[in-house]
Amino acid sequence: MNTAPPADAITAGPGGDTRRSPGVIVTVLAFCGIVVSLMQTLVVPLLTELPRLLDTSASNASWVVTATLLSGAVCTPVMGRLGDMYGKRRILALCLGMLTTGSVICGLSDSILPMIAGRILQGASFGVIALGMSLMRDELPPARLGPSVALMSATLGIGGAVGLPVAAVVAQNADWHMLFWGAAALGAIDIVLVLLLVPESPVRTPAPFDFVGMLGLSAGLVSLLLAISKGADWGWGSGRTLGLFLAALVILPLWGFGELRTAAPLVDLRVNAKPQVLFTNLASIVIGFAMYAQSLVFPQVLMLPEESGFGLGKSMVVTGLVMAPAGLVMMFVSPLSAKLSAAKGPKVSLLVGSAVTALGYLLSIVMLDAVWKIVVAASVSAAGCALAYSAMPALIMQAVPARQTGAATGLNTLMRSIGTSSSAAVISMILANMTATLGGRVIPSLDGFRTSLWVGFAAAVAATLVTLLIPARRTAPEAAAGVGPDTEAAKAPAAPRPAHDAAGATAPAS
C-alpha cells in the first residue's frame, strides 16, 4: 500500500529536538548571510589587476564576476525549493560547503578556468539568505520573526558594503590569494556553527524534484542575464546579444507553461501570481536596480584624479572605508523596519523605504564634490534600501504557505539579482557613452555620473509606484511578522519533533 504523503503535505523532517535560543539562531544565520554577501565585493579590489594576475585578457577576466552572478541567480530559487523538500538547514550547510570549496579552488588558482569554476561555486551559495529567512519563519516565535527576517534580508547589503574596505586592505597589503583563503575559513566556521547551533526545520514538502523545471529556468535565466551583463562588451545589436535575448523570450514562457502543468513545480507560479507576491517581486527588481546604481558611481568619483575637475583622488582602501558606513546604516535601520511593519504593515515599510531611497539619489546628484557629502547621500539611500529589503520578505511570507517559503523567498531574492544585473548593464552603458578626456585617457564625465544617478532616482520612484499596487492587508503583529496563509496552523499547538533512533531514522509516531 502506498503511504507516501501528498505533495502539499507538511511533515516533520529529521532534526534534533534540542531547542536553541532564538538569539543564537538569528546571530548564526545573519553571520552566514553576511559571509555569503561578502562574495559580491570580494574581487572588486582586484578587477583592474585580474588580467595580469591570471595571465588572460580583460574580456576573459570579466567572467570572474559574471560567473558568480549567473550561478547565484540560477541556484537561489533551486536551493530554496530543495530546502522546502529536504530540510532547510541541510541545504544551507550544502550552500556553505560550496562556498568553502569554491574559495579553496580560487585560493589555489593562478589561471582563469579554475578561478571561474571556484567563483561559480561561490555564487551557488547565494541561496543562504533565502534559506535563512525560511528557517527563521519555521523556528522563531512570532514576536521575534519580523526583526530577525529584516536583519537577514539586510545582510545582502551589509556584507557587500563592509566587505569592500576589508577586501581592499587585504589586497593592498597581502597576497591576493589570501582573500579567498579568508573566505574559505569563514565558510568553514559557518558550517560548524550551523550544524551545532541551528536546529533543522520540521516543515517539509515531500515531492519529486522538478529537474525539467530546473533546466528550463536555468537556461532562461542564463540567456537573459548573460545578454544583460555582457551586452555592453559584445554590442547590444550583436548576434550573440540579440540571440540570447530571443532565447530567453522563448524559453521562459515555455518554462512557465510547463510549471503550470507540473504537479510539484520548482516554482509555484499560481502562488507567485497573487497580487501581493507579484507586485512585491516587481518592486524587488527596481529596488535592486536603485541600490546598485550608486555603488557603481560613488567609488569611481572617489578614485578619479582631482585633475579631472570632479574626482576626489582617493585610494581603494579609503574609498572602501567611505562606503562602509552605508552597510552599518543598513544594519541599524533594519530593526526599525520591523517595528514599522509591525505597527503599519510591511507595505508601508516598503513604501517609505522606496521614497527614502529616492531622496538619497536626489541628494547624491548635488553632493558629489566632497567625501562627507557622499557618505551622507550613500547613508540616506542605504537607510531606504534597508527599509525596503527588510519589508519584502515579510510581504512574501504573508502571502505564501510555510511549506513554500524557501522557494518563494528564493524567487524574491532572484528578482533583486535581476535588478542589480540590469543596473550594472544600464549604468555601465551610460558611463561608457558619456565620457571626458584626461591626459589622453578616456574617463566617465560628470554629466555621465549625474545621469546615472537620475536613472537610479527614477528606479526608486518606480518602486514607490509599484508598491502602491500591492493589496492592503491586516497590520496585526502576526501579519507583519510574516504569518500568512498558515496563521491558524501557527496558532495550534506545535507538533512534537520526531524521535530518532541511533541510525538517525525517524521513528513512527506512537
C-alpha positions, 0 to 999 in steps of 0.5 A: 500500500502506498503511504507516501504523503501528498505533495502539499503535505507538511511533515516533520523532517529529521532534526534534533529536538534540542531547542536553541535560543532564538538569539543564537539562531538569528546571530548564526544565520545573519553571520552566514548571510553576511559571509555569503554577501561578502562574495559580491565585493570580494574581487572588486579590489582586484578587477583592474589587476585580474588580467595580469594576475591570471595571465588572460585578457580583460574580456576573459577576466570579466567572467570572474564576476559574471560567473558568480552572478549567473550561478547565484541567480540560477541556484537561489530559487533551486536551493530554496525549493530543495530546502522546502523538500529536504530540510532547510538547514541541510541545504544551507550547510550544502550552500556553505560547503560550496562556498568553502570549496569554491574559495579553496579552488580560487585560493589555489588558482593562478589561471582563469578556468579554475578561478571561474569554476571556484567563483561559480561555486561561490555564487551557488551559495547565494541561496543562504539568505533565502534559506535563512529567512525560511528557517527563521519563519519555521523556528522563531516565535512570532514576536521575534520573526519580523526583526530577525527576517529584516536583519537577514534580508539586510545582510545582502547589503551589509556584507557587500558594503563592509566587505569592500574596505576589508577586501581592499586592505587585504589586497593592498597589503597581502597576497591576493590569494589570501582573500579567498583563503579568508573566505574559505575559513569563514565558510568553514566556521559557518558550517560548524556553527550551523550544524551545532547551533541551528536546529533543522526545520520540521516543515517539509514538502515531500515531492519529486524534484522538478529537474525539467523545471530546473533546466528550463529556468536555468537556461532562461535565466542564463540567456537573459542575464548573460545578454544583460551583463555582457551586452555592453562588451559584445554590442547590444545589436550583436548576434550573440546579444540579440540571440540570447535575448530571443532565447530567453523570450522563448524559453521562459514562457515555455518554462512557465507553461510547463510549471503550470502543468507540473504537479510539484513545480520548482516554482509555484507560479499560481502562488507567485501570481497573487497580487501581493507576491507579484507586485512585491517581486516587481518592486524587488527588481527596481529596488535592486536596480536603485541600490546598485546604481550608486555603488557603481558611481560613488567609488569611481568619483572617489578614485578619479584624479582631482585633475579631472575637475570632479574626482576626489583622488582617493585610494581603494582602501579609503574609498572602501572605508567611505562606503562602509558606513552605508552597510552599518546604516543598513544594519541599524535601520533594519530593526526599525523596519520591523517595528514599522511593519509591525505597527503599519504593515510591511507595505508601508515599510516598503513604501517609505523605504522606496521614497527614502531611497529616492531622496538619497539619489536626489541628494547624491546628484548635488553632493558629489564634490566632497567625501562627507557629502557622499557618505551622507547621500550613500547613508540616506539611500542605504537607510531606504534600501534597508527599509525596503529589503527588510519589508519584502520578505515579510510581504512574501511570507504573508502571502505564501504557505510555510511549506513554500517559503524557501522557494518563494523567498528564493524567487524574491531574492532572484528578482533583486539579482535581476535588478542589480544585473540590469543596473550594472548593464544600464549604468555601465552603458551610460558611463561608457557613452558619456565620457571626458578626456584626461591626459589622453585617457578616456574617463566617465564625465560628470554629466555621465555620473549625474545621469546615472544617478537620475536613472537610479532616482527614477528606479526608486520612484518606480518602486514607490509606484509599484508598491502602491499596487500591492493589496492592503492587508491586516497590520496585526503583529502576526501579519507583519511578522510574516504569518500568512496563509498558515496563521491558524496552523501557527496558532495550534499547538506545535507538533512534537519533533520526531524521535530518532533512533541511533541510525538517525531514522525517524521513528513512527509516531506512537 
